[in-house]
């Protein structure tokens, strides 16, 4: 019989080497969240694949709720809403006290569960550390312009992620020392307030499928648009 030679293509070899590299990196850094196949834990620091895992929660509402509970997030399930192509079946609202017993998460708005999960990690891993480092005071309130809105993307025919509550628009932050930082008033500055907002935007890019700021277009002059579009599960992200 003629021997059959099996060869690996360059793409396969590259994929194997990448996987081995990720395993080595995560082992050396003791960071399992940097591996694509490990389970998401909202209480862990942000990893290389955290954003993709968060976007993937859109397939599994019970699992998303369980992860929120495990991380100490208090929430209420919002009744499903069906309005033609708009609506949602995975809505939650932060309870009074918000995430981990704090008062700063927006509790007056329902949003898709993956957005709530992303917001929780953003607040713990990005917003609060940046506020303490740059402003010397923690955030006590995150202000927003809402989540669900049955509408299309401004100037386009495609439906907005707001139409399924998979997005939220962040307007500003109130600090424990009384200061008020807003995207509209402080984004274009050169001091620590502006640096804080830019750091908050950059950190959100690791956790949300889409992060849009005033740097993107005039429609976002007064807020940060954060969404968990389904494409984020496959690594297709937008950050401006």
Secondary structure as GFF3:
##gff-version 3
##sequence-region A 1 240
A	DSSP	alpha_helix	10	29	.	.	.	ID=ss1
A	DSSP	three_ten_helix	32	34	.	.	.	ID=ss2
A	DSSP	alpha_helix	50	56	.	.	.	ID=ss3
A	DSSP	three_ten_helix	57	59	.	.	.	ID=ss4
A	DSSP	alpha_helix	61	70	.	.	.	ID=ss5
A	DSSP	beta_strand	73	77	.	.	.	ID=ss6
A	DSSP	beta_strand	81	83	.	.	.	ID=ss7
A	DSSP	beta_strand	86	88	.	.	.	ID=ss8
A	DSSP	beta_strand	91	99	.	.	.	ID=ss9
A	DSSP	beta_strand	111	112	.	.	.	ID=ss10
A	DSSP	alpha_helix	113	122	.	.	.	ID=ss11
A	DSSP	pi_helix	123	127	.	.	.	ID=ss12
A	DSSP	alpha_helix	128	130	.	.	.	ID=ss13
A	DSSP	pi_helix	131	135	.	.	.	ID=ss14
A	DSSP	beta_strand	139	144	.	.	.	ID=ss15
A	DSSP	three_ten_helix	161	164	.	.	.	ID=ss16
A	DSSP	beta_strand	167	175	.	.	.	ID=ss17
A	DSSP	beta_strand	180	182	.	.	.	ID=ss18
A	DSSP	alpha_helix	183	186	.	.	.	ID=ss19
A	DSSP	alpha_helix	192	204	.	.	.	ID=ss20
A	DSSP	beta_strand	210	212	.	.	.	ID=ss21
A	DSSP	three_ten_helix	218	220	.	.	.	ID=ss22
A	DSSP	beta_strand	224	227	.	.	.	ID=ss23
A	DSSP	three_ten_helix	230	234	.	.	.	ID=ss24
A	DSSP	beta_strand	238	239	.	.	.	ID=ss25
###
